[in-house]
């Protein structure tokens, strides 16, 4: 059983380090994904076609799937500090290689490498590092601040970088503008790597209680796989991430059913990034007062109400305000659940030493919704010829998944009741001390 640690706020003491990890967790993905935001410029300047551009995304995505499976084992075997530092620095160095505008095979190879550096050696190590920065009764706040902070960082950096790109495109040239974007992201990644190396204090590695001593420890893997909480956590992640990966369908739904302009519909999509910090910060603060799984359950209910509201709101231009309300509830609640994805691990009896192994199972299966949902959405829209019925059927499937996620959440709460009581008792005791 993992030890319950409360008392003086460990998170408050480690807040500067958490801020660095938040920025790192946001900006390490800027280089692998910036091509999507500057699609036309990237295709033109690297002299590639749309198929080749799509292949870059597939290369990164395919590598990421494998990396999610193996990354957890790396996180349990090697210090998170070194894994994160190597990941950030290598990601930035690959960005500088991209500045040479090399032949397509090199660009393709760089995206394969980014799949390794941003997932295999980074993500599970990052999750483990976040867990180590907070006490048992501060996990919700730690991960809530982490996800909300990532949302804020992405909002600010994307706006600033886009403004810079627009200015330099007109004042200098399109190539100079894209090069500036690559340089900034690359330099920031390398600097963040150095900051992580000097600021993150690696927690003491406990070799007791079955801590892994080799890369693939089948004994630990079987132990985690046999835990019912592992599979309940997978369901919770899958059912909530299905909505996160599908919310962009609201944009075409608003135009085709409510008759909104393309600008307003796009604004509804961007609105998600403004709701994200609210959902994450509020859920994180509330989770440490009432329990991570309780807040997760409440968020599932709110998300379900929002989805049903979108389905049953009359498709009239005059009802767009009601659609906006339901969309806001979906956005805030889905990101609130996302911030609890790994915060609930403290309730599930996962010692810090095997966090990586647990994420090696939970993450790839839970996030596989990213593969299934676009296919299901496309089938629904094609079958009903892009009519309102197709969208409503798809949203109905998302509502069904929300119900399944809520049931899994209740099952989690039943199984972890004793552990949650221990955390609550320790919290009350620390307040009296």
Steps between C-alpha positions, in 0.01 A plus 500: 500500500625848420575719797264789568696820539335819619596791723690803371415577139756324286338642186537859619868442562543348153285754313794653304593152378137425413486816289807388305343156444173662389681709239706199394191282473345753266788615283670167431201429273523833318761373253325171408168680442586849370482375141121465540458868590723618216393228257518691171833662582652169613391318183630778279833564668591133550385426145273209592147397404193439716555125511854548626374754752245249627769234521693721742203496736462125458870449573479701818170337601612142435822554693303658784274195537800269542671758721201520736527124551872502572543841662365391836765233538770758428356734763519229767851394400685833459484836685229734372739797512734350240220366281324837484822694447613275213150517348476879501855561377478239224163636385652848474810377316278326242326833452831660402556221248161586353629856447720364221182416303643153432368239252171333585652175639683708763181691590319166530778363724480808722129436562579140590759623749253751645261212564774348714620815679156645579334173605733204560756679717283790613130449572505226765804657662310829513193338662724334757677831566170683556390234749826539693454877542190473720374324810233231476226753577630748240497280189179648362632852531836401349351344188222760479758779498710302254224454241357848553847650481571319174181650359607851602850453360362380167253790483773759558778347292280423199368858491848652531660266246216552253536879533874472442447277199251742350727799554815336361315357201417853391813680619760244389385178332288192560811283536654736754174495696480120509870479590441741789222274630729196485789685666288628788346160573839326473682744729220485758509118505877495559478764775215312667711186494775679688253647750351158568847357556593764759161556666335158522606302804475129433308323780680224683452171318358232727615151411248343740141401432575366157664802344621415146870431462500424127333641190233231460406361840231243425422456869415868538317504165280206605438662836375821339299315233317298767391810690133580421574870542730480196215402269255740662750781446529394136121526461493841669774632270355345183145623561609857577774524237243391241327835557826694507606358163152554350399849613607653168188346343309776676640749248341345186189413706452869583525604134283226350230483768494847657601694190790682665775660295833326462661764722255445787526124462881521517471722807291229667791263442764738635271566799610160633846633582350775714287252693791262552685697771174563685404133503849384598570755772157469663504120491855491637416721798172317571662157461731559795202599714248236397706229326623460142258221404200690640582805290557270202151350547338843530681609184369196312145596599553859385652381171206265442253784561693716254500233228128433540441875492682530167296210359160633605548875452279603205710573190400865459727806476315658792604209724874543448531650849365179654738294286787713631402426862493125441827515306664686789389229745644231272832680456552578870394155621697296244821680590415470870485122454824505302675674788387213726623222266817447702406682822273207594799263495570593862164347594578187299789375715769566238835563672704773331762239405262318261322806357681453168394137465140596577500776237654255251174304516251777568616768255511318162168322554325799656619740232415255220176699477704729275503219245141379531293817534593677172413181311166464681423868445577474129278192462209675672526813283540305177210266578264792565650723227633769737152574633406591855404138563855382436641747750238413760565128467871563551436728798267229632791254487711750696219530755492121532875496561456770766252272679746209482775727633275611786421137591872416492561801723244379755659153492839663560361688800356178644829311465715784635268598787742384771796679343298818455398488865866468598591804292211698649594400858864594444394833356282576803780398734749726326260795535472442875876472541 
